[in-house]
Amino acid sequence: MRCVDPSQCQVCIHEGQRISHGNKVILNHDDPENCKICHCDNNTLSCEACVSSAMFSTPTPTPAYATFTNLPFSTAMPEGTCDRAMDLAFLLDGSEALSEDEFQATKEFILGVVERFRMGSAHTRATVLLYHSGVKTYDLQIQKWLFKKTVHELHYTGGDAAFLDEAVKYLVINIYDKNKRAHAGRVAIILTASANPRPVRGMVKMLRRKAITTLTMALGPGVNMEQINDITKVNPENRAYVLSSTGELPERLLELTDYLCTLGLEPEVAKPPKSTPGKARQATTTTTPTPRVQPNPTRYLPDTPPPPTPPSSISPVKDVTFVLEGSDAVGEANFNKSLLFLEEVISQLTEKDELIRITVIQFSVTVTVEIRRWELRQERTLLRQRLSQIRWRGGSKTNTGAAVTRTFEEMATVQTSRGPTPPQLVFLVTENPPTDVVTRPPSTDTHTQVYPIGVGKKISEIDLLSLSAPQRPLLVDDYNGLSKLVHRVVNITRRPVRPRFPTLPPLVVPTLSRLPPSVACEKPLDVLFLLKAGGQFEDMKTFVKAFITKADIEQEQEQKKKKNSKKKNKNKNSKNKNKNKNSKKKKNSKKNKNREQKKKKKKKKKKKKKFVGHS
């Protein structure tokens, strides 16, 4: 080997950062006046002013000279892209639990997830870790093409084991902690097809301590559901998706990306420096001063007044409805906590290009519309004052079905003659199971999404799943836990509402068949559950608990009383039957005796006649 002088390397250096030969970078991306597009040619970095069309497009670098850079950079943002400040990590199982074809399918799934997100130094950064008996890691990438190239170059290993805990440990210490961003969420998507050889207790503590949200994709029968449940319980925002094989990954892609888009934070865009009159602006680079650049039409310079707000009928509209349970079981104190949660959400809602209208409904026995489509942009202060005036109404029932029906009736009154149907979001906060019949929203209403929020242990996920499908309901332990959902709800309002049909295939939701009350099953039955110890033990326990809550289980004493009463009735019936039989036997015996006596008399008469004739 021979030493190479640094001057012979085809690398440009700018503020301590290396730029490979042939690469282009954008400097001061968010400052139209100082924005530069710089190109590295051998060792020379030449820069030119950004033009409006180039400021928001990504130059395609030469793949042969791909080098990671931390310079301000972001990919283009096409329609439907999710823009979140988030550090996203994919942890991919590299053991023999996945075949080579299944391994390729998981790689395609990773690429599909990233495709929807805007990547950049102030937006989403992504990395992938391949774990088996060891861990193969890569740095966080801010350029989408570089991340895709990394994923494409992952090779199948087929190791004997997959140490997920080692991958998480490396992710936390060597990637997240070394590349900290104060304004960014941390999300790890775990693609696993095997059990971790060691207990996951230490890994769970690390995930909790570092506030990392996990989305676990359980691929096939080789996973350990007990370990997956332990990981999922760390954070209320964690999710676990159990798949029979990697063939179901494409079906879950949209569901996962929709939920992933609600995580993370809103990107912080650096504001251009304010110019002071009478003072010359200091040059930030060594290049010659550039003329003033015309900004992109979607952005406005601070020294130019923004255009007047268009009328409400022209601006894109999104209706957000909050449905709050106000029954006696909730109580006034908890109802006021739900109002505080609602006020905190509204205070964090922001409007960019669309107009948000707020509706608030309270329900118990009756359904009351407290606020009807108040515009957030013009009436934010009045809206918060009106929230403080809403009072708990109480009621002995929880008519969730009536509340949902009334909500959709309110939405049907929206005028849509001047444009397409506005997107509609419904957040239903409830503590108790419904006391009436709840029907799924009509399938024709394609632009409405319902997000039920279950509070406490009295209501289960099954009670709310028919309303939220294909999304999962949001669950919290008590009304104090609603504050943890504020950020999540705000993120949901910021993402586009995708129609369920016809652009998307309708997802089949399993219907839970129940016997009507007139056909009750009263047959006595002894049920014995035999549970096999293993990875799915917790799931089996959940099934047994659900069976016990639904079954009509009586105490032993009541069962004995019923059995004794049934025995007495049987004995009485048997005695009556025996009496009837005995009486019949007596009658038959008397008849037989009479017949025999008659026969004897006839025989005697015949004998007498014969005797008289002989004489």
C-alpha positions in Angstrom: 0.0 0.0 0.0 1.2 3.5 -0.7 0.2 6.8 1.0 -1.9 9.2 -1.0 -1.6 12.9 -0.5 -5.0 14.6 0.4 -4.6 17.0 -2.5 -4.9 14.0 -4.9 -8.3 13.0 -3.5 -11.3 14.1 -5.6 -13.1 15.7 -2.6 -14.3 19.2 -1.9 -14.4 20.5 1.7 -16.9 23.1 2.8 -17.1 24.1 6.5 -15.6 20.8 7.6 -17.9 18.7 5.5 -16.7 16.5 2.6 -18.4 16.6 -0.8 -17.4 13.9 -3.3 -16.4 14.7 -6.9 -19.5 14.9 -9.1 -22.0 15.6 -6.3 -24.2 18.7 -6.0 -25.5 20.2 -2.7 -27.8 23.0 -1.8 -26.5 25.6 0.7 -28.9 27.9 2.6 -31.9 26.0 1.2 -34.5 28.0 3.2 -33.0 31.4 2.5 -33.9 32.6 -1.0 -31.4 35.4 -0.9 -28.4 33.3 0.0 -29.4 30.0 -1.5 -26.5 28.4 -3.5 -26.2 25.3 -5.6 -22.7 24.0 -5.4 -21.0 21.4 -7.6 -17.8 19.6 -6.7 -15.4 19.1 -9.7 -12.2 17.3 -8.6 -11.1 19.6 -5.7 -13.0 22.7 -6.7 -16.4 23.7 -5.3 -18.2 26.1 -7.7 -21.5 27.7 -6.6 -24.2 29.5 -8.4 -27.5 31.2 -7.3 -30.5 29.0 -6.9 -33.3 29.6 -9.4 -36.9 29.1 -8.3 -37.3 25.8 -10.2 -34.0 24.4 -8.7 -34.7 25.4 -5.1 -37.3 22.7 -4.6 -35.9 19.9 -6.8 -33.3 17.4 -6.0 -30.3 17.1 -8.3 -29.5 13.5 -9.2 -25.9 12.7 -8.1 -23.7 10.2 -9.9 -24.2 6.9 -8.1 -20.6 5.9 -8.5 -19.6 8.7 -6.0 -22.2 8.3 -3.3 -21.1 9.8 0.0 -23.1 10.8 3.0 -23.2 14.4 3.8 -24.8 16.4 6.7 -25.2 19.6 4.6 -28.7 21.1 4.6 -30.5 19.0 2.0 -34.0 17.7 1.3 -35.6 15.6 -1.3 -38.5 16.8 -3.5 -42.0 16.6 -2.0 -44.5 15.2 -4.5 -48.2 15.1 -3.9 -49.3 12.8 -1.0 -45.8 12.9 0.6 -45.6 12.9 4.4 -43.4 15.5 5.9 -42.3 14.7 9.4 -39.2 15.5 11.5 -38.3 12.0 12.4 -35.3 9.6 12.7 -36.5 6.4 11.2 -34.7 3.1 11.7 -35.5 -0.3 10.0 -34.3 -3.4 12.0 -34.3 -6.3 9.6 -34.1 -9.9 10.6 -31.2 -11.6 8.8 -31.6 -15.1 10.2 -32.6 -18.3 8.3 -36.2 -17.8 9.6 -36.7 -15.8 6.4 -35.9 -17.4 3.1 -34.1 -15.5 0.4 -37.3 -14.6 -1.4 -38.9 -13.5 1.8 -35.9 -11.4 2.6 -36.2 -9.6 -0.8 -39.9 -9.0 0.0 -39.0 -7.2 3.2 -36.6 -5.1 1.4 -39.3 -4.0 -1.1 -41.5 -3.2 1.9 -38.9 -0.9 3.4 -38.5 0.9 0.1 -42.3 1.3 -0.1 -42.4 2.9 3.4 -39.6 5.4 2.7 -41.1 6.4 -0.7 -43.9 8.2 1.0 -41.7 10.4 3.3 -39.8 13.6 2.5 -36.2 13.1 3.5 -33.8 15.8 4.5 -31.7 17.2 7.3 -34.7 19.0 8.8 -37.2 16.3 7.8 -37.0 12.5 7.9 -33.6 10.7 8.3 -33.5 7.0 7.7 -31.2 4.0 8.4 -31.3 0.3 8.2 -29.8 -2.3 10.5 -29.4 -6.0 9.5 -29.2 -8.2 12.5 -28.4 -11.9 12.9 -25.6 -13.4 14.9 -24.0 -9.9 14.4 -25.3 -6.5 13.4 -24.6 -4.7 10.1 -25.3 -1.0 10.4 -25.4 2.2 8.3 -25.4 5.9 9.1 -28.6 8.0 9.0 -29.2 9.1 5.5 -30.9 12.3 4.4 -31.0 11.6 0.7 -33.6 9.2 -0.4 -31.6 7.8 -3.4 -28.7 7.0 -1.0 -30.9 5.2 1.4 -32.5 3.2 -1.4 -29.1 2.2 -2.7 -28.2 1.0 0.8 -31.3 -1.2 1.0 -30.8 -2.6 -2.5 -27.2 -3.7 -1.6 -28.3 -5.6 1.5 -27.4 -9.3 1.0 -29.1 -12.3 2.5 -27.2 -14.0 5.3 -29.4 -16.7 6.7 -27.8 -16.8 10.1 -28.6 -19.3 12.9 -30.0 -16.6 15.2 -31.1 -13.0 15.3 -30.1 -10.9 18.2 -32.6 -8.1 18.2 -31.4 -6.7 21.5 -27.9 -6.1 20.1 -29.4 -4.3 17.1 -31.5 -2.0 19.4 -28.5 -1.4 21.7 -26.3 -0.3 18.7 -29.1 1.8 17.3 -29.5 3.7 20.6 -25.8 4.2 21.5 -24.1 4.6 18.1 -26.8 6.1 15.9 -29.4 8.0 17.9 -27.2 9.3 20.7 -24.4 10.2 18.3 -26.6 12.0 15.9 -29.1 13.7 18.2 -31.8 16.0 16.9 -33.7 18.0 19.6 -36.7 18.5 17.3 -37.3 15.0 15.9 -39.1 11.8 16.9 -37.4 8.4 17.1 -39.2 5.5 15.4 -37.9 2.0 14.9 -39.7 -0.4 12.6 -38.8 -4.0 13.6 -39.2 -6.7 10.9 -38.7 -10.0 12.7 -39.4 -13.6 11.9 -37.7 -15.3 14.8 -37.4 -15.1 18.6 -34.6 -13.2 20.3 -32.3 -15.8 21.9 -32.0 -13.8 25.1 -34.7 -12.2 27.4 -35.8 -8.7 26.2 -36.0 -7.1 29.6 -32.9 -5.0 29.2 -33.9 -4.0 25.6 -37.4 -2.9 26.9 -35.9 -0.7 29.6 -33.6 1.0 27.0 -36.5 1.6 24.6 -38.5 3.2 27.4 -35.6 5.3 28.7 -34.8 6.7 25.3 -38.5 7.3 24.3 -38.3 5.3 21.1 -41.5 4.4 19.4 -41.6 0.8 17.9 -43.7 -0.6 15.1 -43.1 -4.4 15.1 -43.9 -6.5 12.0 -44.2 -10.1 13.2 -43.6 -12.3 10.1 -44.7 -15.8 10.3 -45.1 -18.5 13.1 -41.5 -18.3 14.3 -41.9 -15.1 16.3 -42.2 -15.0 20.1 -45.4 -13.2 20.8 -44.5 -12.8 24.5 -41.4 -10.8 23.5 -43.4 -8.8 21.0 -46.0 -7.9 23.6 -43.4 -6.8 26.0 -41.9 -4.5 23.4 -45.3 -3.1 22.4 -46.4 -2.3 26.0 -43.5 0.1 26.5 -45.2 3.0 24.8 -48.9 3.7 24.1 -47.9 4.7 20.6 -46.2 1.4 19.9 -47.9 -1.0 17.5 -47.5 -4.7 16.6 -48.7 -6.1 13.3 -48.9 -9.9 13.2 -48.7 -11.4 9.7 -48.8 -15.0 8.6 -46.0 -14.4 6.1 -44.2 -11.7 4.2 -46.8 -12.1 1.5 -49.1 -9.9 3.6 -46.6 -7.0 3.8 -48.0 -5.1 0.7 -51.5 -5.3 2.2 -50.2 -3.6 5.4 -48.1 -1.0 3.7 -50.7 1.8 3.5 -52.0 1.1 7.1 -48.4 1.4 8.5 -47.4 4.5 6.6 -50.7 6.2 7.5 -50.0 5.6 11.2 -46.3 6.4 10.8 -47.3 9.8 9.4 -48.9 10.7 12.7 -45.7 10.2 14.6 -42.7 12.5 14.6 -42.8 16.2 14.8 -43.6 19.1 12.5 -40.4 20.1 10.6 -38.8 23.4 11.7 -38.1 25.5 8.7 -35.2 28.0 9.2 -36.3 31.5 8.8 -34.2 33.8 6.6 -32.2 36.5 8.5 -33.9 39.9 8.8 -32.1 42.7 6.9 -31.4 45.9 8.8 -32.0 49.1 6.7 -28.8 51.1 6.1 -26.5 48.2 6.9 -24.8 46.1 4.3 -25.4 42.3 4.6 -22.3 40.4 5.4 -21.3 37.7 2.8 -21.8 34.2 4.1 -19.6 32.5 1.5 -16.5 33.3 -0.4 -18.3 33.5 -3.7 -19.3 36.7 -5.4 -22.5 38.4 -4.3 -25.6 37.2 -6.2 -28.6 39.2 -7.3 -31.9 39.0 -5.4 -33.7 35.8 -6.2 -37.4 35.7 -6.9 -39.0 33.4 -4.3 -41.1 30.4 -5.1 -44.8 31.3 -5.4 -45.6 29.1 -2.4 -43.3 31.1 -0.1 -43.3 34.7 0.9 -40.4 36.9 1.9 -40.6 38.6 5.4 -40.4 42.1 4.0 -43.4 41.6 1.6 -46.9 41.5 3.1 -48.7 38.1 2.6 -51.7 38.1 0.3 -55.1 38.5 1.8 -56.8 35.4 3.2 -59.1 33.9 0.5 -62.7 33.5 1.4 -63.8 30.4 3.2 -65.7 29.1 0.3 -62.6 29.0 -1.9 -60.0 27.7 0.6 -59.7 23.9 0.9 -61.7 22.9 4.0 -61.2 20.1 6.5 -64.0 19.4 9.1 -62.8 18.1 12.5 -65.5 16.8 14.9 -65.0 16.0 18.6 -67.6 13.7 20.1 -67.4 13.6 24.0 -69.3 11.2 26.3 -71.0 13.1 29.1 -72.9 10.3 30.9 -73.3 9.8 34.7 -70.6 7.2 34.6 -68.1 9.7 33.3 -68.8 12.4 35.9 -68.3 16.1 35.8 -64.6 16.0 36.7 -63.6 13.6 34.0 -65.8 15.4 31.4 -63.9 18.6 32.2 -60.6 16.8 31.7 -61.8 15.8 28.2 -62.6 19.5 27.5 -59.1 20.4 28.6 -57.7 17.8 26.2 -59.8 19.3 23.5 -58.7 22.8 24.2 -55.0 21.7 24.2 -55.5 20.1 20.8 -57.2 23.1 19.3 -54.4 25.4 20.6 -51.8 23.4 18.7 -53.7 23.1 15.4 -52.2 25.1 12.6 -53.6 26.0 9.2 -51.4 26.3 6.1 -53.3 26.0 2.9 -56.6 24.7 4.2 -59.3 25.9 6.5 -60.2 23.9 9.6 -63.7 23.9 11.0 -64.4 22.6 14.5 -67.5 20.8 15.7 -68.1 19.6 19.3 -70.8 17.1 20.3 -71.7 15.8 23.8 -73.7 12.6 24.2 -75.2 10.3 26.8 -79.0 9.6 26.7 -79.4 12.5 24.2 -77.0 14.0 21.7 -76.3 17.8 21.9 -74.3 19.8 19.3 -72.3 22.3 21.5 -70.3 23.9 18.7 -71.2 23.7 15.0 -68.4 24.2 12.4 -66.6 27.2 13.8 -63.7 28.3 11.6 -60.4 28.0 13.5 -58.7 30.7 11.5 -61.2 33.5 12.3 -62.7 32.3 15.6 -59.8 30.6 17.6 -60.2 32.9 20.6 -64.0 32.7 20.7 -63.8 29.0 20.2 -61.6 28.5 23.3 -64.0 30.8 25.3 -67.0 28.7 24.2 -65.2 25.5 25.2 -64.9 26.9 28.8 -68.6 27.5 28.8 -69.6 23.9 27.9 -71.2 22.1 30.9 -71.5 18.4 31.7 -75.0 17.2 31.1 -75.1 13.7 32.5 -77.3 10.8 31.7 -77.9 7.2 32.6 -77.0 5.7 29.2 -74.1 5.8 26.7 -75.9 6.0 23.3 -72.8 5.9 21.1 -74.8 4.7 18.1 -77.1 7.7 18.3 -74.0 10.0 18.6 -72.3 8.6 15.5 -75.6 8.8 13.5 -76.0 12.5 14.6 -72.4 13.2 13.7 -72.8 12.0 10.1 -76.1 13.8 9.8 -74.3 17.0 10.7 -71.7 16.3 8.1 -74.3 15.6 5.5 -75.5 19.2 5.8 -72.1 20.6 4.5 -72.5 22.4 1.2 -70.4 20.7 -1.5 -71.8 22.3 -4.6 -68.7 24.4 -5.2 -66.2 21.6 -5.0 -65.4 18.1 -3.8 -66.5 16.8 -0.5 -64.3 18.2 2.3 -62.2 15.8 4.3 -63.8 14.9 7.6 -62.2 13.7 10.8 -64.1 12.4 13.8 -62.5 11.9 17.3 -64.9 10.0 19.7 -63.9 10.1 23.4 -65.8 7.5 25.4 -65.4 5.5 28.6 -68.2 3.0 28.6 -69.5 0.3 26.2 -72.4 1.5 24.1 -75.9 0.9 25.4 -77.5 1.1 22.0 -76.7 -0.4 18.6 -73.6 1.1 16.9 -73.5 0.8 13.1 -70.5 1.3 10.9 -70.5 4.6 9.0 -71.9 4.3 5.5 -69.5 3.0 3.0 -70.5 5.8 0.6 -68.9 8.4 2.9 -65.4 7.9 1.6 -63.8 11.1 2.9 -64.6 10.5 6.6 -62.3 8.8 9.1 -63.3 8.0 12.7 -60.8 7.7 15.5 -62.4 6.4 18.7 -60.5 7.1 21.9 -61.3 4.6 24.7 -60.7 5.7 28.3 -60.2 3.2 31.1 -60.7 -0.5 31.4 -64.5 -0.7 31.0 -64.3 -0.3 27.3 -62.3 -2.6 25.1 -60.7 -2.3 21.6 -63.3 -4.7 20.2 -66.1 -2.3 21.2 -64.5 0.4 19.1 -63.0 -1.5 16.2 -66.1 -1.5 14.1 -66.0 2.3 14.0 -62.2 2.8 13.4 -61.3 0.1 11.0 -59.0 -0.1 9.2 -57.3 2.2 11.8 -57.0 0.9 15.4 -58.7 2.7 18.2 -56.6 4.9 20.6 -56.7 3.6 24.2 -55.6 5.4 27.4 -55.8 4.2 31.0 -57.7 7.2 32.4 -58.7 10.8 31.5 -55.3 12.1 32.7 -53.7 10.0 29.9 -55.5 12.1 27.2 -52.8 14.6 27.4 -50.4 12.0 25.9 -52.6 11.9 22.8 -52.5 15.6 22.0 -49.5 15.4 19.8 -50.9 12.3 18.0 -54.3 13.9 17.3 -52.7 17.1 16.0 -50.5 15.0 13.6 -53.6 13.1 12.3 -55.3 16.4 11.4 -52.2 17.5 9.4 -52.0 14.5 7.1 -54.3 14.2 4.0 -57.5 12.2 4.4 -57.4 9.4 1.8 -60.7 8.1 0.4 -61.4 4.5 1.2 -63.1 3.7 -2.1 -62.8 3.5 -5.0 -59.1 4.5 -5.1 -58.4 2.1 -2.3 -59.7 -1.5 -2.0 -62.1 -1.9 0.9 -60.5 -3.6 3.8 -62.5 -6.6 5.2 -63.2 -6.1 8.9 -64.1 -9.3 10.8 -67.6 -9.0 12.1 -68.3 -10.4 15.6 -71.5 -12.4 15.4 -73.7 -12.4 18.5 -76.8 -14.3 19.3 -79.9 -12.2 19.5 -81.3 -11.9 23.1 -84.3 -14.1 22.2 -82.1 -17.1 21.5 -80.1 -17.4 24.7 -78.0 -20.5 25.2 -79.0 -22.0 28.5 -77.6 -25.5 28.1 -75.3 -26.4 31.1 -71.8 -27.0 30.1 -68.5 -27.6 31.8 -65.6 -25.9 30.0 -61.9 -26.8 30.7 -59.1 -24.7 29.1 -55.8 -26.4 28.5 -53.1 -23.8 27.7 -49.8 -24.7 26.2 -46.9 -22.7 27.6 -45.1 -20.9 24.9 -44.7 -17.7 22.9 -48.5 -17.2 22.5 -49.4 -17.8 26.1 -50.5 -14.2 26.7 -52.8 -14.3 23.6 -54.4 -17.5 24.9 -55.0 -15.9 28.3 -56.7 -12.9 26.6 -59.0 -15.3 24.7 -59.9 -17.1 28.0 -60.6 -13.8 29.7 -62.9 -12.7 26.8 -64.7 -16.1 27.0 -65.3 -15.7 30.7 -66.6 -12.2 30.4 -69.1 -13.2 27.7 -70.2 -16.6 29.1 -73.0 -17.0 31.6 -71.1 -18.5 34.5 -73.1 -19.4 37.6 -71.9 -20.3 41.1 -71.8 -23.9 42.2 -74.6 -23.5 44.8 -77.0 -22.2 42.2 -76.1 -25.0 39.9 -76.7 -27.6 42.7 -80.0 -26.0 43.5 -81.0 -26.3 39.8 -79.8 -29.9 39.7 -81.7 -30.8 42.8 -84.9 -29.2 41.6 -84.6 -31.0 38.3 -84.1 -34.3 40.2 -87.2 -33.7 42.3 -89.2 -33.0 39.2 -87.9 -36.2 37.6 -88.8 -38.3 40.7 -92.3 -36.9 40.8 -92.8 -37.7 37.1 -91.4 -41.2 37.6 -93.8 -41.8 40.6 -96.8 -40.6 38.6 -95.8 -42.9 35.8 -95.5 -45.8 38.1 -98.9 -45.2 39.7 -100.4 -45.1 36.2 -98.7 -48.3 35.3 -99.9 -50.0 38.5 -103.5 -48.9 38.0 -103.4 -50.2 34.5 -102.0 -53.5 35.7 -104.8 -53.9 38.3 -107.5 -53.2 35.7 -106.0 -55.7 33.3 -105.7 -58.3 36.0 -109.5 -57.8 37.0 -110.5 -58.2 33.4 -108.4 -61.4 33.0 -110.1 -62.9 36.2 -113.6 -62.1 34.9 -112.7 -63.7 31.6 -111.5 -66.9 33.3 -114.6 -67.1 35.5 -116.8 -66.8 32.5 -114.9 -69.6 30.7 -115.2 -71.9 33.7 -119.0 -71.3 34.0 -119.4 -72.1 30.3 -117.5 -75.3 30.7 -119.7 -76.4 33.7 -122.9 -75.8 31.7 -121.6 -77.9 28.8 -120.8 -80.8 31.1 -124.2 -80.7 32.7 -125.9 -80.8 29.2 -123.8 -83.8 28.2 -124.6 -85.7 31.5 -128.4 -85.1 31.0 -128.3 -86.4 27.4 -126.5 -89.7 28.4 -129.0 -90.4 31.1 
